[in-house]
């Protein structure tokens, strides 16, 4: 931002002298010293808006966004249409995660006639944070008319189009970014991800090779790819996935100093035998979301004599029933929206949190800069991100003997804490199909006859090798159909073209539109077998299929994301349907199609024993998780460093 470094009118006296000292500190990039000098200037001359503006800018650069906002607001009290003050206030509100207030401030800036592309991009980012992508695109189009060569502008436009399920438009925007900067690996990763959403696998091998090269050759901790999550669904070596995660985790530490260590008295109090550990979960997704669906019953069952439960929410309140259940399940539910990362960390420390569990990892909406400040003595990664966070500020990752075997511990920066059977919490909360009035195939858009291969994973997880296997099955099983989740309306042509290239008529591909949760489970039961993707398996979706009585066939690899379905199947008592090679995977699906008795046996097992399967036994799971976290906490009480905790 270009701020004035000279007065707008002649000034004299002590205020001006302090201001000059501040300018000198700015020239030395000493923002804390500059803020001190500008603070002296405003004390002497509180009616000078310029001094307040410079104070706001210095505080912003020093990372003190609350004081930056206060200073900008004082400037606006003196001159309500001052563009620099409006922009500084908007930026401070954005840093404080007060997105609606930031939008209002940027709208005031626009009303002054200021059309500065950088500010317009920040305004558009706030609209995206508020899930208003159409308005964001309109604003970005205006900015593009002023400065069409801004790479960030086109990258943001891609995000907005993606949020509107317009993947093809997002792809074109990312191609523009790469045209402006051919070496932009962020854009390359995002481009590959968006293309996979519409099953466009052109140049996929080249994209993977380029990503492999940069990840393999980047210095340790320097492989920065903000789209780390998008890499999990690519056939990259786990070591390269870890390199990408580590780069993002370390980036969160920049400008995020750790909070002071606990005092001896504080440590003694928390180590006392009578102390009940305070367990907190941090998430952007405490609303209608798969992670919340998985954990809510477990949270309701936590033994309050063993743990106090606090939930820290950084995302929206959607007014859903699951949001209300989460609020009710916690001893304290804290909304951290509107707080900076530093303020949030300080709040967590002040609340006396002992074990802080992060449910995000590198997924959208994460606040890793909170965790980087070390607000809790023990910090744990759990459930939301299927891989190592690469973060030195995360002590443990909750896994199990299948998803995180200790022989693969070198792929994790965290110590592995293993649940006895599966890391994934479930329960009996899912609706059951109505046995008295089952849904007919026609209502689901399926043919009345024929074997149904269901692949309800997000389409970005589908890679050519899996599609090859499914088509191979369909060639062997006449009349069979492939049932895919319609994640967007732009993938039909690509999928049918790929099927026809493999000798499968396009009409044998059926797309399932979005429906209510209850209706989804009613139609899911119509599938014969759920065929999984790799290297990113079905997670919650696998458990959904098993609950509906549909067996899952999966293929596992070495990464966390590629072993989840095997873990879920094992907890459902049918772990033999997890394979380590494509041939056996394909043969197993064909066998289920050709041998009705074999398929009926698996379906009968799931339907008959649904209430007894460990996968859906939330009481058992909760006691096991309590014991695991208790073991980790006891090590801290005993003054021991984190260490791998094998399944008990």
C-alpha positions as CSV (number, residue, x, y, z in Angstrom):
1,X,0.0,0.0,0.0
2,X,1.3,3.5,-0.9
3,X,0.8,5.7,2.2
4,X,1.9,9.3,2.6
5,X,5.4,9.7,4.0
6,X,5.2,13.5,4.1
7,X,2.5,15.8,5.7
8,X,-0.3,16.9,3.4
9,X,0.0,20.4,4.9
10,X,2.8,22.3,6.8
11,X,3.1,20.9,10.3
12,X,5.3,22.0,13.2
13,X,5.7,21.1,16.8
14,X,6.3,18.0,18.8
15,X,3.7,15.9,17.0
16,X,5.5,16.5,13.7
17,X,8.9,15.6,15.3
18,X,7.4,12.3,16.6
19,X,5.9,11.7,13.1
20,X,9.3,12.2,11.5
21,X,10.8,9.7,13.9
22,X,8.1,7.2,12.9
23,X,8.9,7.8,9.2
24,X,12.6,7.1,9.9
25,X,11.6,3.8,11.6
26,X,9.4,2.9,8.6
27,X,12.3,3.4,6.3
28,X,14.3,0.9,8.5
29,X,11.3,-1.5,8.4
30,X,11.1,-1.2,12.2
31,X,7.4,-1.3,12.5
32,X,7.2,-1.7,16.2
33,X,9.4,1.4,16.7
34,X,7.4,3.2,14.1
35,X,4.2,2.5,15.9
36,X,5.7,3.8,19.1
37,X,6.7,7.0,17.4
38,X,3.4,7.5,15.7
39,X,1.6,6.8,19.0
40,X,3.5,9.7,20.5
41,X,2.5,11.9,17.6
42,X,-1.2,11.2,18.0
43,X,-1.0,11.8,21.7
44,X,0.3,15.3,21.0
45,X,-1.9,16.0,18.0
46,X,-5.0,13.7,18.2
47,X,-6.8,15.8,15.6
48,X,-4.4,15.0,12.8
49,X,-5.8,12.2,10.6
50,X,-2.5,11.6,8.9
51,X,-0.8,10.6,12.1
52,X,-3.6,8.1,12.9
53,X,-3.3,6.7,9.4
54,X,0.4,6.1,9.7
55,X,-0.1,4.6,13.2
56,X,-2.7,2.2,11.7
57,X,-0.2,1.2,8.9
58,X,2.6,0.6,11.3
59,X,0.4,-1.5,13.6
60,X,-0.8,-3.5,10.6
61,X,2.8,-4.3,9.6
62,X,3.7,-5.2,13.2
63,X,0.8,-7.7,13.2
64,X,-1.3,-5.8,15.8
65,X,-4.5,-5.7,13.8
66,X,-6.8,-4.7,16.7
67,X,-4.7,-1.5,17.3
68,X,-4.5,-0.9,13.5
69,X,-8.3,-1.0,13.3
70,X,-8.6,1.4,16.3
71,X,-6.2,3.9,14.7
72,X,-7.9,3.7,11.3
73,X,-11.3,4.3,13.0
74,X,-9.9,7.4,14.8
75,X,-8.7,8.7,11.4
76,X,-12.2,8.0,10.0
77,X,-13.8,9.9,12.9
78,X,-11.8,12.9,11.7
79,X,-12.4,12.3,7.9
80,X,-15.0,9.6,7.1
81,X,-14.1,9.5,3.4
82,X,-10.4,9.2,3.8
83,X,-9.5,6.3,1.3
84,X,-6.3,5.2,3.1
85,X,-8.0,5.0,6.4
86,X,-10.9,3.0,4.9
87,X,-8.6,0.6,3.2
88,X,-6.5,0.1,6.4
89,X,-9.7,-0.5,8.4
90,X,-10.9,-3.0,5.8
91,X,-7.6,-4.9,5.9
92,X,-7.5,-4.9,9.7
93,X,-11.1,-6.3,9.8
94,X,-10.1,-9.0,7.3
95,X,-7.1,-10.0,9.5
96,X,-9.5,-10.2,12.5
97,X,-11.7,-12.5,10.4
98,X,-14.6,-10.0,10.6
99,X,-15.5,-10.6,7.0
100,X,-18.9,-8.9,6.9
101,X,-17.5,-5.7,8.5
102,X,-14.6,-5.8,6.1
103,X,-16.9,-5.9,3.1
104,X,-18.9,-2.9,4.5
105,X,-15.6,-1.0,4.9
106,X,-14.4,-1.8,1.3
107,X,-17.9,-0.8,0.0
108,X,-17.3,2.6,1.7
109,X,-13.9,2.8,0.0
110,X,-15.5,2.1,-3.4
111,X,-18.1,4.8,-2.7
112,X,-15.3,7.3,-2.6
113,X,-14.5,6.5,-6.2
114,X,-11.3,4.7,-5.4
115,X,-10.8,1.8,-7.8
116,X,-7.5,0.4,-6.8
117,X,-7.1,-3.2,-8.0
118,X,-5.3,-4.4,-4.8
119,X,-8.1,-3.1,-2.6
120,X,-10.7,-4.6,-4.9
121,X,-9.0,-8.0,-4.7
122,X,-9.1,-7.8,-0.9
123,X,-12.8,-6.9,-1.1
124,X,-13.4,-9.8,-3.4
125,X,-11.6,-12.2,-1.0
126,X,-13.9,-11.1,1.8
127,X,-17.0,-11.8,-0.4
128,X,-15.6,-15.2,-1.1
129,X,-15.1,-15.8,2.7
130,X,-18.8,-14.9,3.1
131,X,-19.7,-17.4,0.4
132,X,-20.8,-14.7,-2.1
133,X,-18.8,-15.9,-5.1
134,X,-21.0,-14.3,-7.8
135,X,-20.5,-10.8,-6.3
136,X,-16.8,-11.6,-6.0
137,X,-16.5,-12.4,-9.7
138,X,-18.3,-9.2,-10.6
139,X,-15.8,-7.2,-8.6
140,X,-12.8,-9.2,-10.0
141,X,-14.1,-8.5,-13.5
142,X,-14.0,-4.8,-12.8
143,X,-10.4,-5.1,-11.4
144,X,-9.4,-7.0,-14.5
145,X,-10.5,-4.2,-16.7
146,X,-8.1,-1.9,-14.8
147,X,-5.1,-4.3,-14.4
148,X,-5.6,-7.5,-16.4
149,X,-2.1,-8.9,-15.7
150,X,-2.6,-9.5,-12.0
151,X,-2.1,-13.2,-11.4
152,X,-3.8,-13.2,-8.0
153,X,-6.9,-11.8,-9.6
154,X,-7.2,-14.7,-12.0
155,X,-6.5,-17.2,-9.3
156,X,-9.2,-15.7,-7.1
157,X,-11.6,-15.8,-10.0
158,X,-10.9,-19.5,-10.3
159,X,-11.8,-20.0,-6.7
160,X,-15.1,-18.2,-7.1
161,X,-16.0,-20.1,-10.2
162,X,-15.2,-23.4,-8.4
163,X,-17.5,-22.3,-5.5
164,X,-20.3,-21.9,-8.1
165,X,-19.5,-25.4,-9.5
166,X,-18.3,-23.9,-12.7
167,X,-15.1,-25.9,-13.1
168,X,-14.5,-25.2,-16.8
169,X,-14.5,-21.4,-16.1
170,X,-12.1,-22.0,-13.1
171,X,-9.8,-24.0,-15.4
172,X,-9.6,-21.2,-17.9
173,X,-8.7,-18.7,-15.2
174,X,-5.9,-21.0,-14.0
175,X,-4.6,-21.4,-17.5
176,X,-4.4,-17.6,-17.6
177,X,-2.4,-17.6,-14.4
178,X,0.0,-20.1,-16.0
179,X,0.2,-18.0,-19.2
180,X,1.3,-15.1,-17.1
181,X,3.7,-17.2,-14.9
182,X,4.5,-20.6,-16.5
183,X,6.4,-21.7,-13.3
184,X,3.5,-21.0,-10.9
185,X,3.2,-24.3,-9.2
186,X,0.3,-23.2,-7.0
187,X,-1.7,-22.6,-10.2
188,X,-0.5,-25.9,-11.7
189,X,-1.7,-27.8,-8.6
190,X,-5.1,-26.0,-8.6
191,X,-5.5,-26.5,-12.3
192,X,-4.9,-30.3,-12.0
193,X,-7.4,-30.4,-9.2
194,X,-10.1,-28.5,-11.1
195,X,-9.6,-30.6,-14.2
196,X,-10.1,-33.7,-12.1
197,X,-13.4,-32.4,-10.8
198,X,-14.7,-32.8,-14.3
199,X,-12.7,-35.9,-15.0
200,X,-10.5,-34.2,-17.6
201,X,-7.3,-36.2,-17.4
202,X,-5.5,-34.6,-20.3
203,X,-1.9,-33.9,-19.4
204,X,-2.4,-35.5,-16.0
205,X,0.9,-37.4,-16.2
206,X,2.8,-34.2,-17.2
207,X,1.2,-32.3,-14.3
208,X,2.2,-35.0,-11.8
209,X,5.8,-35.1,-13.2
210,X,6.2,-31.3,-12.8
211,X,4.8,-31.4,-9.2
212,X,7.1,-34.3,-8.4
213,X,10.1,-32.5,-9.7
214,X,9.5,-29.3,-7.6
215,X,8.7,-31.2,-4.5
216,X,11.7,-33.5,-4.8
217,X,14.1,-30.6,-5.5
218,X,12.9,-27.9,-3.1
219,X,15.0,-27.4,0.1
220,X,13.5,-28.9,3.2
221,X,10.5,-27.0,4.4
222,X,10.5,-24.7,1.3
223,X,8.0,-26.6,-0.9
224,X,5.2,-24.1,-0.7
225,X,1.9,-25.3,-2.3
226,X,-1.1,-23.8,-0.6
227,X,-3.2,-26.5,-2.4
228,X,-1.6,-29.2,-0.3
229,X,-5.0,-30.9,0.1
230,X,-5.4,-31.2,-3.7
231,X,-2.2,-33.3,-3.9
232,X,-3.6,-36.1,-1.7
233,X,-5.7,-37.4,-4.7
234,X,-2.6,-37.6,-7.0
235,X,-0.3,-40.6,-7.3
236,X,2.6,-38.8,-5.5
237,X,5.0,-40.6,-3.2
238,X,4.1,-40.0,0.5
239,X,7.5,-38.5,1.1
240,X,6.6,-35.7,-1.4
241,X,3.2,-35.2,0.1
242,X,5.0,-34.7,3.4
243,X,7.3,-32.2,1.9
244,X,4.4,-30.1,0.6
245,X,2.6,-30.3,4.0
246,X,5.8,-29.3,5.8
247,X,6.2,-26.2,3.6
248,X,2.7,-25.0,4.4
249,X,3.0,-25.8,8.1
250,X,6.2,-23.8,8.4
251,X,4.7,-20.9,6.5
252,X,2.1,-20.6,9.3
253,X,4.8,-20.0,11.8
254,X,6.0,-16.8,10.1
255,X,5.0,-13.9,12.3
256,X,3.5,-16.3,14.8
257,X,5.7,-16.4,17.9
258,X,5.0,-19.1,20.4
259,X,3.2,-18.0,23.6
260,X,5.3,-18.1,26.8
261,X,5.7,-21.5,28.3
262,X,3.5,-22.4,31.3
263,X,4.9,-21.2,34.6
264,X,6.1,-23.8,37.1
265,X,3.0,-23.1,39.2
266,X,0.7,-23.6,36.2
267,X,2.4,-26.8,35.2
268,X,2.1,-28.1,38.8
269,X,-1.6,-27.3,38.9
270,X,-2.3,-29.1,35.6
271,X,-0.2,-32.1,36.7
272,X,-2.1,-32.6,39.9
273,X,-3.9,-35.9,40.3
274,X,-7.2,-34.1,40.9
275,X,-6.9,-32.0,37.7
276,X,-9.5,-32.8,35.0
277,X,-7.8,-32.1,31.6
278,X,-9.6,-29.6,29.4
279,X,-10.0,-31.0,26.0
280,X,-10.7,-28.6,23.1
281,X,-11.5,-29.2,19.5
282,X,-10.8,-26.4,16.9
283,X,-12.6,-26.4,13.6
284,X,-14.0,-24.4,10.8
285,X,-16.6,-27.1,10.1
286,X,-18.9,-27.1,13.2
287,X,-22.0,-27.1,10.9
288,X,-23.5,-29.5,8.4
289,X,-20.3,-31.2,7.4
290,X,-19.0,-34.8,7.3
291,X,-16.5,-34.2,10.1
292,X,-19.2,-32.8,12.4
293,X,-21.5,-35.7,11.5
294,X,-18.8,-38.2,12.5
295,X,-17.8,-36.6,15.8
296,X,-21.1,-35.3,17.3
297,X,-22.3,-38.6,18.9
298,X,-18.8,-39.3,20.2
299,X,-18.7,-35.8,21.8
300,X,-22.1,-36.4,23.4
301,X,-20.6,-39.6,25.1
302,X,-17.4,-38.2,26.4
303,X,-17.0,-38.9,30.1
304,X,-17.2,-35.5,31.8
305,X,-15.5,-36.9,34.9
306,X,-12.4,-37.5,32.7
307,X,-12.4,-34.4,30.4
308,X,-14.0,-31.0,30.2
309,X,-15.0,-30.3,26.6
310,X,-14.5,-27.0,24.8
311,X,-15.3,-26.4,21.1
312,X,-13.7,-23.5,19.3
313,X,-15.5,-22.6,16.1
314,X,-13.9,-20.5,13.3
315,X,-16.6,-21.1,10.7
316,X,-20.2,-20.1,10.0
317,X,-23.3,-20.9,12.1
318,X,-25.6,-22.5,9.5
319,X,-28.5,-22.9,12.0
320,X,-28.5,-26.7,11.4
321,X,-29.6,-29.4,13.8
322,X,-26.0,-30.7,14.0
323,X,-24.7,-27.3,15.0
324,X,-27.2,-27.2,17.8
325,X,-26.2,-30.7,18.9
326,X,-22.5,-29.7,18.9
327,X,-23.2,-26.6,21.0
328,X,-25.2,-28.7,23.5
329,X,-22.5,-31.4,23.6
330,X,-19.8,-29.0,24.8
331,X,-19.2,-27.6,28.2
332,X,-18.2,-24.4,26.4
333,X,-18.8,-23.5,22.8
334,X,-16.7,-20.5,21.7
335,X,-17.1,-18.6,18.4
336,X,-13.7,-17.4,17.3
337,X,-14.9,-15.5,14.3
338,X,-13.8,-11.9,14.5
339,X,-10.6,-12.7,16.3
340,X,-7.1,-12.6,14.8
341,X,-4.9,-15.7,15.1
342,X,-2.9,-14.1,17.9
343,X,-6.1,-13.2,19.8
344,X,-7.5,-16.7,19.3
345,X,-4.3,-18.3,20.6
346,X,-4.3,-16.0,23.6
347,X,-8.0,-16.9,24.3
348,X,-7.2,-20.6,24.2
349,X,-4.3,-20.1,26.6
350,X,-6.4,-18.0,28.9
351,X,-9.1,-20.7,28.9
352,X,-6.7,-23.2,30.3
353,X,-6.8,-25.7,27.5
354,X,-4.7,-28.8,28.1
355,X,-5.2,-30.8,24.9
356,X,-6.0,-28.9,21.7
357,X,-7.3,-31.1,18.9
358,X,-7.2,-29.6,15.4
359,X,-9.8,-31.0,13.0
360,X,-8.6,-29.1,9.9
361,X,-5.0,-29.8,9.0
362,X,-4.5,-28.2,5.5
363,X,-8.2,-28.2,4.6
364,X,-10.1,-25.1,3.6
365,X,-10.7,-22.7,6.5
366,X,-7.8,-23.9,8.6
367,X,-6.3,-21.5,11.2
368,X,-2.8,-23.2,11.5
369,X,-1.3,-19.9,12.6
370,X,-3.3,-20.3,15.9
371,X,-1.7,-23.7,16.5
372,X,1.7,-22.4,15.5
373,X,1.6,-20.1,18.6
374,X,1.4,-23.2,20.9
375,X,-1.6,-22.1,23.0
376,X,-1.9,-25.6,24.6
377,X,0.8,-27.8,26.1
378,X,-0.4,-30.8,24.0
379,X,-1.6,-30.4,20.4
380,X,-3.2,-33.2,18.4
381,X,-4.2,-33.6,14.7
382,X,-7.4,-35.6,14.2
383,X,-9.8,-36.8,11.5
384,X,-10.2,-33.8,9.2
385,X,-6.9,-34.1,7.2
386,X,-5.8,-37.6,6.1
387,X,-2.1,-37.2,6.3
388,X,0.8,-35.6,8.2
389,X,0.4,-31.9,8.8
390,X,4.2,-31.6,8.6
391,X,3.9,-29.2,11.6
392,X,6.5,-29.1,14.3
393,X,3.8,-27.6,16.6
394,X,1.5,-30.7,16.4
395,X,2.6,-33.4,18.8
396,X,0.3,-36.3,17.9
397,X,-1.7,-37.6,15.0
398,X,-4.6,-39.9,15.8
399,X,-4.5,-43.0,13.5
400,X,-4.8,-46.8,13.8
401,X,-2.8,-49.8,13.0
402,X,-4.0,-49.8,9.4
403,X,-4.0,-46.1,8.4
404,X,-0.8,-45.3,10.3
405,X,1.3,-48.4,10.9
406,X,4.4,-47.7,12.9
407,X,6.6,-49.0,10.1
408,X,5.4,-45.9,8.1
409,X,6.1,-43.5,10.9
410,X,8.9,-41.8,8.9
411,X,6.1,-40.3,6.7
412,X,4.8,-38.3,9.7
413,X,6.3,-35.4,11.6
414,X,3.8,-36.1,14.4
415,X,4.0,-39.0,16.8
416,X,1.4,-41.6,15.9
417,X,-1.3,-42.3,18.4
418,X,-3.1,-45.5,17.4
419,X,-6.8,-46.3,18.1
420,X,-7.2,-50.0,18.6
421,X,-9.4,-50.7,15.5
422,X,-10.1,-47.6,13.5
423,X,-9.4,-43.9,13.8
424,X,-12.8,-42.9,12.3
425,X,-15.6,-42.2,14.7
426,X,-19.1,-43.3,13.7
427,X,-22.3,-44.1,15.4
428,X,-25.9,-45.1,14.6
429,X,-27.1,-41.6,13.6
430,X,-27.4,-42.3,9.9
431,X,-31.0,-42.9,8.6
432,X,-32.0,-46.3,7.4
433,X,-33.8,-47.1,4.2
434,X,-37.5,-47.7,4.8
435,X,-37.9,-51.4,4.5
436,X,-41.7,-51.1,4.2
437,X,-41.5,-48.7,1.2
438,X,-38.0,-49.1,-0.4
439,X,-37.0,-46.7,-3.2
440,X,-37.4,-48.2,-6.6
441,X,-34.5,-48.1,-9.2
442,X,-36.5,-45.9,-11.6
443,X,-36.8,-43.2,-8.9
444,X,-33.0,-43.1,-8.6
445,X,-32.5,-43.0,-12.4
446,X,-31.2,-46.6,-12.6
447,X,-32.2,-49.3,-15.0
448,X,-34.5,-51.9,-13.5
449,X,-32.1,-54.7,-14.3
450,X,-28.3,-55.0,-14.2
451,X,-25.4,-54.9,-11.7
452,X,-24.8,-51.4,-10.2
453,X,-21.3,-50.3,-9.5
454,X,-21.5,-47.3,-7.2
455,X,-18.7,-44.8,-7.0
456,X,-20.0,-41.9,-4.9
457,X,-16.6,-40.4,-4.1
458,X,-16.0,-36.8,-5.2
459,X,-15.0,-36.9,-8.8
460,X,-11.6,-35.3,-8.2
461,X,-10.6,-38.6,-6.6
462,X,-11.3,-40.6,-9.8
463,X,-8.1,-41.2,-11.7
464,X,-7.7,-43.1,-15.0
465,X,-6.4,-46.3,-13.4
466,X,-9.6,-46.7,-11.3
467,X,-11.8,-45.9,-14.2
468,X,-9.9,-48.5,-16.3
469,X,-10.7,-51.1,-13.6
470,X,-14.4,-50.1,-13.5
471,X,-14.7,-50.3,-17.3
472,X,-13.0,-53.7,-17.2
473,X,-15.6,-55.0,-14.8
474,X,-18.4,-53.6,-17.0
475,X,-17.0,-55.3,-20.1
476,X,-17.1,-58.6,-18.2
477,X,-20.5,-58.0,-16.6
478,X,-23.2,-57.4,-19.3
479,X,-25.9,-54.9,-18.4
480,X,-23.9,-53.4,-15.5
481,X,-23.9,-49.7,-15.0
482,X,-21.5,-47.2,-13.2
483,X,-23.3,-44.9,-10.8
484,X,-21.3,-41.7,-10.2
485,X,-22.0,-38.7,-7.9
486,X,-22.8,-35.6,-9.9
487,X,-20.5,-33.2,-8.1
488,X,-21.0,-30.6,-10.9
489,X,-23.0,-30.3,-14.1
490,X,-19.9,-30.1,-16.4
491,X,-18.5,-33.6,-16.1
492,X,-21.0,-35.7,-18.1
493,X,-19.4,-35.4,-21.5
494,X,-15.9,-36.1,-20.3
495,X,-16.9,-39.2,-18.4
496,X,-19.0,-40.6,-21.2
497,X,-16.2,-40.0,-23.7
498,X,-13.7,-41.8,-21.4
499,X,-16.1,-44.7,-21.1
500,X,-16.6,-45.0,-24.8
501,X,-12.8,-44.9,-25.4
502,X,-12.7,-48.0,-23.1
503,X,-15.5,-49.8,-25.0
504,X,-18.4,-48.9,-22.7
505,X,-21.5,-47.2,-24.1
506,X,-22.0,-43.7,-22.6
507,X,-25.5,-44.5,-21.5
508,X,-24.1,-47.1,-19.0
509,X,-22.9,-44.2,-16.9
510,X,-25.6,-42.9,-14.5
511,X,-25.2,-39.7,-12.5
512,X,-26.7,-39.2,-9.0
513,X,-27.9,-35.7,-8.3
514,X,-27.7,-34.0,-4.9
515,X,-30.6,-35.0,-2.6
516,X,-31.5,-34.9,1.1
517,X,-29.6,-37.0,3.5
518,X,-32.5,-39.4,4.1
519,X,-33.1,-39.8,0.4
520,X,-29.4,-40.4,-0.3
521,X,-29.4,-43.4,2.1
522,X,-32.6,-44.7,0.5
523,X,-31.1,-44.7,-2.9
524,X,-27.6,-45.9,-1.8
525,X,-29.1,-49.2,-0.8
526,X,-29.9,-49.8,-4.5
527,X,-26.2,-50.2,-5.3
528,X,-24.8,-53.7,-5.5
529,X,-21.2,-52.8,-4.6
530,X,-19.3,-49.6,-3.8
531,X,-16.1,-49.4,-5.9
532,X,-13.5,-47.2,-4.2
533,X,-10.9,-44.8,-5.6
534,X,-7.2,-44.6,-4.9
535,X,-4.8,-43.1,-3.8
536,X,-7.6,-41.1,-2.0
537,X,-10.1,-43.6,-0.7
538,X,-13.7,-43.1,0.4
539,X,-13.7,-42.0,4.0
540,X,-17.1,-41.0,5.4
541,X,-18.6,-42.2,2.1
542,X,-17.3,-45.7,2.7
543,X,-19.0,-45.9,6.2
544,X,-22.2,-44.5,4.6
545,X,-22.2,-47.4,2.0
546,X,-21.6,-50.0,4.7
547,X,-24.4,-48.6,6.9
548,X,-26.7,-48.9,3.9
549,X,-25.7,-52.6,3.5
550,X,-23.5,-52.1,0.4
551,X,-20.1,-53.8,0.5
552,X,-17.1,-51.7,-0.4
553,X,-14.1,-52.9,-2.5
554,X,-11.0,-50.8,-2.0
555,X,-7.3,-50.6,-2.9
556,X,-4.8,-49.4,-0.4
557,X,-1.4,-47.8,-0.6
558,X,1.2,-46.3,1.8
559,X,-0.4,-42.9,2.5
560,X,-3.0,-42.2,5.2
561,X,-5.6,-41.1,2.6
562,X,-5.1,-44.4,0.7
563,X,-5.7,-46.6,3.7
564,X,-8.8,-45.2,5.3
565,X,-11.3,-47.5,3.5
566,X,-9.3,-50.6,4.6
567,X,-9.5,-49.4,8.2
568,X,-13.3,-48.9,7.9
569,X,-13.8,-52.3,6.3
570,X,-11.7,-53.9,9.0
571,X,-13.9,-52.4,11.7
572,X,-17.0,-53.7,9.8
573,X,-15.6,-57.2,9.8
574,X,-15.0,-57.5,6.1
575,X,-11.3,-56.4,5.8
576,X,-10.7,-59.0,3.1
577,X,-12.3,-56.6,0.6
578,X,-9.2,-54.3,0.8
579,X,-6.5,-55.1,-1.8
580,X,-3.1,-53.9,-2.6
581,X,-3.2,-54.3,-6.4
582,X,-5.5,-53.5,-9.2
583,X,-5.8,-57.0,-10.6
584,X,-7.1,-58.5,-7.3
585,X,-9.4,-55.5,-6.8
586,X,-10.9,-56.0,-10.3
587,X,-11.3,-59.7,-9.8
588,X,-13.1,-59.2,-6.5
589,X,-15.6,-56.8,-8.0
590,X,-16.3,-59.3,-10.9
591,X,-16.7,-62.1,-8.4
592,X,-19.3,-60.2,-6.5
593,X,-21.2,-59.5,-9.8
594,X,-21.1,-63.1,-10.9
595,X,-21.7,-64.9,-7.7
596,X,-25.1,-63.7,-6.2
597,X,-24.6,-65.8,-3.1
598,X,-21.3,-64.2,-2.3
599,X,-22.7,-60.7,-2.7
600,X,-25.8,-61.7,-0.7
601,X,-23.6,-63.0,2.1
602,X,-21.8,-59.7,2.5
603,X,-25.0,-57.7,2.4
604,X,-26.6,-60.0,5.0
605,X,-23.6,-59.5,7.2
606,X,-23.9,-55.7,7.0
607,X,-27.7,-55.6,7.4
608,X,-27.9,-58.2,10.1
609,X,-25.0,-57.1,12.3
610,X,-25.2,-53.4,11.7
611,X,-26.0,-52.7,15.4
612,X,-23.1,-54.9,16.6
613,X,-20.3,-53.9,14.2
614,X,-17.4,-52.1,16.0
615,X,-17.4,-49.5,13.2
616,X,-20.8,-48.2,14.4
617,X,-20.2,-48.8,18.1
618,X,-19.7,-45.2,19.3
619,X,-19.7,-46.1,23.0
620,X,-16.8,-48.4,22.5
621,X,-15.0,-45.9,20.2
622,X,-15.4,-43.0,22.8
623,X,-13.9,-45.0,25.6
624,X,-11.0,-46.0,23.4
625,X,-10.4,-42.4,22.4
626,X,-10.5,-41.2,26.0
627,X,-8.0,-43.9,26.9
628,X,-5.7,-42.9,24.1
629,X,-5.8,-39.1,24.9
630,X,-5.4,-40.0,28.5
631,X,-2.1,-41.8,27.7
632,X,-0.8,-38.9,25.8
633,X,-1.8,-36.5,28.6
634,X,-0.1,-38.7,31.2
635,X,3.2,-38.5,29.4
636,X,3.0,-34.7,29.6
637,X,2.1,-34.9,33.3
638,X,5.1,-37.1,33.8
639,X,7.4,-34.7,32.0
640,X,8.0,-37.0,29.1
641,X,8.3,-36.0,25.4
642,X,5.6,-37.2,23.0
643,X,6.3,-40.7,21.7
644,X,4.4,-43.1,19.4
645,X,1.5,-44.7,21.2
646,X,0.8,-48.1,19.7
647,X,-2.7,-49.5,19.9
648,X,-3.3,-50.9,23.4
